[in-house]
Amino acid sequence: MLNMSNNIFYWDSLSNQEQNSILLRPKSKINNSLRSSVSRILKKVKKNGDSALHAYNLQFDKVKLDAFYIEQKKINLSSSLVSQSFKNAILIAKKNIRTFHSKQISTDLDVCTYPGVRCQHISRPINSVGLYVPKGFYPLVSTALMLSIPAQLAGCPNIVLCSPPPVSNELLYIAKICGIERVIQLGGAHAIAALAFGTNSIQKVDKIFGPGNVFVTEAKLQISQLMNPCVSIDMLAGPSEMLIISDKYSNPKFIASDLLAQLEHDNNSQVILVSTSKGLVNNVVLEIEKQMLCLTKKNIILCSLKNSKIIVTKSVLKCFEISNLYSPEHLMLHIKNSRSFLSHVKNAGSVFLGSWTPGAAGDYITGSNHVLPTYGFSNTYSSLCVSDFKKTITIQSMTKKSLQQLSKNIMVLSETEGMDAHSKSVSTRINHLDVIIKNNEST
């Protein structure tokens, strides 16, 4: 059993260097060898297409497939092969996710910025998207929902769901109820390559979504850096993480259960508890040791606990300063009047308010998206939403009069930048108008 007492730090007695040190994430396992391996996989799939995919499926997943796409009749049949309790839970989750995400659909803009000048923006769905759903020992059905529903709401005409073989009936059922007709049996870096490059069997996509292991993450990174094909990605997902802010009124049993729930994701997961109460912290440590005994993923939890920290500081506001420095994926506020502290949250992927909002609820059923920025990227990135599946196109129009009135300003700015052709494109029109005006006056 890990001695969590060794992971308790008193923030106000630490130097700046020590404070920065304890907020570090676990070191990434992506090294030069892994990068080279992923690069070779991408190149082989690009060159050899389907034959490379079959070889990698056999090598990594020990599966020999007749076809990469799952037949529609098998997708339809999935509804009779999953339990009613699973269906009930999924349909409630789907309803909540759809309700929340449907409110994210933005209206087009149409603005008059100057008399006679009209600027607009219109949104259009991304034509083709690939939704990657990882699989460990169990299918990540919640991720399939979190990706499929906003893609559907955005109106993407071509949606493909991709997951390592064999694809479970639970995952196929989600594809069925979300109207996704194309499901590919591929996993790992070669799956990302197939989506990015396309093969004789598989159509390439314009954008790839979804988390995965270090090979998937590295493949997404390398693909996003290529000019050809031009394929974008949603975000680079690192190990899952959570920061909890607590005070003396918090329930140690609840906090311990939330920390353990986060820690069971992965060996490299990280949790940080920041509290104003030393007594509360000690009780949480006791609860972690007690609750962990009956959990099936105890070995994973023991590994990820090594990455985790407990911080004691003098005030709740100082807790928020620490949280904003860390920029957590999940931020839980186990404090009184938690909603009143929202103005102090500057960086976080998703916030859970109060003792009765467990992280597990956000993972599955509240309706907010659980595809979130990790590794400190919540200081610039947001949770996945409908707009990620759309693109915005701007439109502008001018009248003759407005161009005349603004022409000198345009030419001043273009000439300042040394763009004489820009200036000429304006003066040509103005001179043309001047000729028309003179001809009209002479007649």
Secondary structure by P-SEA (a helix, b strand, c coil): cccccccccccccccaaaaaaaaccccccccaaaaaaaaaaaaaaaaccaaaaaaaaaaccccccccccccaaaaaaccccccaaaaaaaaaaaaaaaaaaaaabbbbbbbbcccccccbbbbbcccbbbbbbbbccccaaaaaaacaaaaaaacccbbbbbbcccccaaaaaaaaaaccccccccccaaaaaaaacccccbbbbcbbbbbbcaaaaaaaaaaaacccccccccccccccbbbbbbcccccaaaaaaaaaaaaaccccbbbbbbbccaaaaaaaaaaaaaaaccccaaaaaaaaaaacbbbbbccaaaaaaaaaaacccbbbcccccccccccccccccccccccccccccccccccccccccccccccccccccccccbbbbbbbbbcaaaaaaaaaaaaaaaaaacaaaaaaaaaaaaaaaaaaaaaaaac
